[in-house]
Amino acid sequence: MQDIQYKQLLHKLGIKVYSNEFDGFTTDFLRMSDVELGSIEDITLENSNYGKIVFSQAVNLT
């Protein structure tokens, strides 16, 4: 239940995480607290069919 509420909150904030589109070492945003979302280092988005993007600087998603 908490996971559903968190997904709704992220949607309200304008953050959409299409977790079914990514695999591998993709950063798990849904398990992060608000504080952690404020400064995420080494964000990784990976789709093993296409490749991987790693952000080298901290990103604020709040």
Backbone as CSV, one residue per row, in Angstrom:
resi,resn,N_x,N_y,N_z,CA_x,CA_y,CA_z,C_x,C_y,C_z
1,MET,0.815,-1.195,0.000,0.000,0.000,0.000,0.859,1.260,0.000
2,GLN,1.910,1.288,0.793,2.779,2.457,0.870,3.433,2.723,-0.485
3,ASP,3.796,1.675,-1.211,4.410,1.816,-2.525,3.462,2.529,-3.492
4,ILE,2.165,2.209,-3.431,1.174,2.843,-4.301,1.056,4.327,-3.955
5,GLN,1.011,4.663,-2.663,0.925,6.061,-2.246,2.161,6.828,-2.695
6,TYR,3.326,6.221,-2.608,4.561,6.883,-3.008,4.562,7.133,-4.512
7,LYS,4.080,6.181,-5.293,3.996,6.362,-6.737,3.051,7.504,-7.079
8,GLN,1.945,7.621,-6.340,1.005,8.717,-6.568,1.662,10.050,-6.228
9,LEU,2.447,10.103,-5.162,3.151,11.316,-4.787,4.153,11.711,-5.870
10,LEU,4.912,10.757,-6.356,5.878,11.053,-7.416,5.171,11.583,-8.648
11,HIS,4.009,11.038,-8.943,3.249,11.512,-10.093,2.800,12.966,-9.871
12,LYS,2.370,13.303,-8.660,1.970,14.671,-8.343,3.134,15.628,-8.497
13,LEU,4.329,15.171,-8.151,5.515,16.012,-8.252,6.010,16.131,-9.693
14,GLY,5.404,15.399,-10.599,5.819,15.456,-11.992,6.917,14.475,-12.333
15,ILE,7.163,13.533,-11.449,8.191,12.529,-11.691,7.502,11.250,-12.124
16,LYS,7.802,10.794,-13.313,7.250,9.528,-13.778,8.390,8.532,-13.942
17,VAL,8.258,7.419,-13.284,9.269,6.377,-13.356,8.655,5.187,-14.077
18,TYR,9.121,4.920,-15.268,8.634,3.788,-16.042,9.567,2.610,-15.770
19,SER,9.398,2.019,-14.607,10.330,0.980,-14.189,10.292,-0.248,-15.094
20,ASN,9.187,-0.460,-15.794,9.124,-1.619,-16.678,9.909,-1.392,-17.965
21,GLU,10.381,-0.170,-18.203,11.171,0.136,-19.392,12.670,-0.052,-19.148
22,PHE,13.063,-0.159,-17.882,14.476,-0.229,-17.537,14.779,-1.505,-16.761
23,ASP,16.027,-1.910,-16.823,16.460,-3.114,-16.113,17.912,-2.927,-15.691
24,GLY,18.580,-4.004,-15.421,19.999,-3.930,-15.090,20.273,-3.133,-13.832
25,PHE,21.151,-2.149,-13.949,21.599,-1.363,-12.800,20.841,-0.043,-12.647
26,THR,19.619,0.025,-13.156,18.816,1.239,-13.047,18.599,1.617,-11.579
27,THR,18.763,2.893,-11.273,18.546,3.405,-9.923,17.092,3.175,-9.516
28,ASP,16.892,2.701,-8.298,15.547,2.410,-7.792,15.009,3.639,-7.059
29,PHE,14.372,4.555,-7.800,13.861,5.799,-7.237,12.747,5.572,-6.227
30,LEU,11.958,4.537,-6.410,10.801,4.297,-5.544,11.186,3.915,-4.128
31,ARG,12.393,3.515,-3.910,12.850,3.117,-2.574,13.572,4.259,-1.856
32,MET,13.627,5.447,-2.480,14.363,6.569,-1.902,13.441,7.481,-1.107
33,SER,13.988,8.051,-0.046,13.249,9.026,0.756,13.300,10.377,0.050
34,ASP,12.520,11.344,0.550,12.535,12.692,-0.016,13.927,13.307,0.074
35,VAL,14.603,13.070,1.181,15.949,13.610,1.363,16.897,13.010,0.320
36,GLU,16.806,11.712,0.119,17.665,11.055,-0.867,17.369,11.547,-2.281
37,LEU,16.086,11.797,-2.592,15.732,12.303,-3.920,16.282,13.705,-4.158
38,GLY,16.635,14.415,-3.100,17.181,15.760,-3.205,18.610,15.807,-3.688
39,SER,19.308,14.700,-3.621,20.700,14.670,-4.076,21.105,13.232,-4.371
40,ILE,20.840,12.819,-5.595,21.155,11.438,-5.994,22.436,11.454,-6.819
41,GLU,23.396,10.687,-6.387,24.658,10.584,-7.123,24.651,9.323,-7.982
42,ASP,25.270,9.429,-9.127,25.414,8.289,-10.052,24.081,7.674,-10.455
43,ILE,23.083,8.517,-10.781,21.821,7.987,-11.291,22.115,7.159,-12.532
44,THR,21.532,5.992,-12.579,21.739,5.093,-13.710,20.395,4.700,-14.306
45,LEU,20.291,4.813,-15.618,19.134,4.335,-16.371,19.660,3.332,-17.378
46,GLU,19.164,2.106,-17.302,19.681,1.065,-18.193,18.544,0.270,-18.819
47,ASN,18.684,0.039,-20.094,17.843,-0.897,-20.831,18.832,-1.769,-21.584
48,SER,18.940,-3.018,-21.188,19.999,-3.877,-21.724,19.924,-4.060,-23.239
49,ASN,18.771,-3.762,-23.840,18.673,-3.836,-25.296,19.264,-2.612,-25.986
50,TYR,19.379,-1.491,-25.253,19.803,-0.235,-25.877,21.047,0.390,-25.271
51,GLY,21.295,0.158,-23.983,22.470,0.754,-23.356,22.167,1.315,-21.988
52,LYS,23.129,2.117,-21.488,23.043,2.622,-20.126,23.490,4.079,-20.107
53,ILE,22.794,4.895,-19.304,23.174,6.288,-19.068,23.479,6.422,-17.588
54,VAL,24.641,6.975,-17.261,25.014,7.233,-15.875,25.298,8.727,-15.752
55,PHE,24.577,9.393,-14.849,24.790,10.812,-14.620,25.958,10.966,-13.653
56,SER,26.988,11.675,-14.066,28.223,11.766,-13.278,28.150,12.789,-12.155
57,GLN,27.148,13.658,-12.168,26.991,14.648,-11.096,25.698,14.366,-10.337
58,ALA,25.645,14.864,-9.113,24.434,14.696,-8.291,23.255,15.383,-8.965
59,VAL,22.074,14.762,-8.872,20.858,15.292,-9.463,19.808,15.445,-8.365
60,ASN,19.099,16.572,-8.385,18.029,16.839,-7.424,16.700,16.594,-8.110
61,LEU,15.926,15.608,-7.648,14.630,15.290,-8.233,13.460,15.794,-7.405
62,THR,13.742,16.721,-6.490,12.640,17.263,-5.690,12.195,18.593,-6.213
